[in-house]
Structures are given as C-alpha cells and as structure tokens.
Amino acid sequence: MLGDWFANLIEPGEDQCIIFVNDRTFINFVIDFRSADTASSLISSFTLGLSCILSELGTPKDTKERLLSDYGDISFGNTNDRRIVGTMNQLAFEYTFMITDVGGIHSPEVPAIMLQANRTPVKPLDWQFPVEALQALYQSVK
C-alpha cells in the first residue's frame, strides 16, 4: 500500500543515522546506524522504525498491521527521482540540525523531531503534510 522507501546516511554530530522516506506519502523517520549495520539488521530496524512512526502518527492498529505486512520481502536499489532526492536532502538537513541540537540520536526529543518532520508540508505533495497523505492513503483502501 505504501510502496517504495528510500534511505540515506546522515551524520548529525558524532552520530550516524539512516533516514527513510516513503515515495507516496513522504512519511519519514530516522534510526541509529549502529542498529542497522548489516542487511538483515537494516531490514529489522526499518520494520521496527516504521511500526513506531505509524503508531506515533496515530495509525489504527489493523491498518498498521496491514501496512507492515507489505514489507515481508525487501530489496535495495538506487533512485534518481528528483522529488525523492530533493525532499530527502531537505529532510536530511533538518534532521541533522535538529538531532545535533538536542544532543544526538539517543535524545528523548528525537521522536518529537520525527513527528514534527511528518507534520511539515512538502512540495511534491503540493504542500500537504506527510501525515495527511498517509491518512488519505489508508482511508482510500478501507
């Protein structure tokens, strides 16, 4: 239902993090790179991070379970989609600044930073919020 996700490494301060961005809704989140240093741990960390952000954004439990079930088979590839690359670069800049400002990826303020990022309008969605795009998507398939 959500489709493809894209990831990139960011380095706020002394930390290394991976930012994930969805290509349909632009829902995004970050994880500590050290928890995802192999392909299998990256997949596990992605799934856990997605579950957490969906919960934080108020996604109903049955919808969240359906969304997560779509990611039983994950593959990796590159993108040159300018919408994704541009938005990811902007989010990477914002996350890097905000995570550094609160003391690092393990700060208790990081979940609030992720919520804020998902409640910030993005140009490829005609300045709609990613959380609203997510809600519209799961409302359309009920």
N, C-alpha and C positions, 0 to 999 in steps of 0.2 A: 504494500500500500504506500509506504513512504518512498520506495525506490532507492536510488543510489546515495551513497555517502562519500564524502571526500575528507581526507585527513592531511595534516601538515604538522611539522615540528615547529614549536615556538620556544623561545628561551627567555622567560621573564626572570630577570635577576640571575641567580645561580641555578635556577630550576630548568628542567627540560620537560615540556608538556606536549601533548598531541591535541590539536584542535580538530574536531569533527564537525562537518557542515552537511546538512541534507540538501539534495539538489531540487526538491519540490517545495519544501516548506521553509528552508533555510534555518530550521531548528539547529542549534549548535551547542556544543559542550566541550570541556577540556578534561583530560586525565593526566595524571603524573606519568611521564615516560617510563620511569623505573618500574611501574607496574605492568608495562607492556613491551618488554624488551625482546620478546620472541613473537613469531607469528601467532602461535596458539594463545599466548597471554594477551596479545593485542586484541584478538577476537573476543576473549573473555572480558577484557577491560572495556571494550566497545559496548558489548551487550549490557554489562553492569552499568556503565555510564548512561546509556540510552534509557535503561529502565529507571534510573534515578531521575534523569531530567524529565522524562514523561510523567513520573509521579509528582515531581515538584511543580510541573505546569498544570496539574490538575486533571490529567488524562484518566478517564474512568478505567477501573481495573480490567474489565473484559476487553476494552479497546486496547489497552496497553499490552495485554497478553497476546492479542491478535497481531499487533504491530511487531512485537518481539519474535513471534513465531515465523515471521517472514525472513529472518536472518539466520536460519539454520545452515545455510550454505553461503559462505562469504569468499569473494575473490578480490584481488588487488589489481589496480590499474592506474593509469595517469589520466589527467584531463587537461584540455586546453580551452575549456568552456569559459569564456571571458566573464560571464555572470558569476560563476562559482569562484574563479580565481580572484576577481575584484572584491567580491564580498568576503572571501576568506582572508584576503590581505588586510582588509579594513578590520575585520574581527580579530585577526592576529595582533594587529597594532593595539587595539583596545584592550584585549585580554592581557597582552604583555605589560602594558602600562598599569592596568588595574591590579593584576596579580602581584606585580613588583611592589606597588604602592601599599598593599596590605600585608606584605612580608613573605609572600611565597605561596606555592600551590597548596600547602597544608594549612593555610589560614582558615579559620572557621567562616570567614567572609566570602570565600570562593563560591559556595553555592548561590549566594545572593548576587554575585557578579554574573554568574551564568543566567540567572533569572532575568537580570537587567538586560543582558545581551539578547535574550529571546523576546524582550518587550521593547526592542529598539527597531524602528522601521528600516526596511532595506529596499534599495532602489529596484532590484529585479522583481520584487513583488508589488511594484507601484506604490512604494512607501507603506505597505502593510506590515504588521508585526509578524514575525515567525510564529509566535504562539497562536495568532488568529488564523494563519494559514493552516496550521496543524489542526485546529478545531474545525475549520471548514472542511478539511480533508476527511476527518473521521465522521463528521456529520453527514457528508455526502454518501457514505457507504453503509450507513446504519440499516 
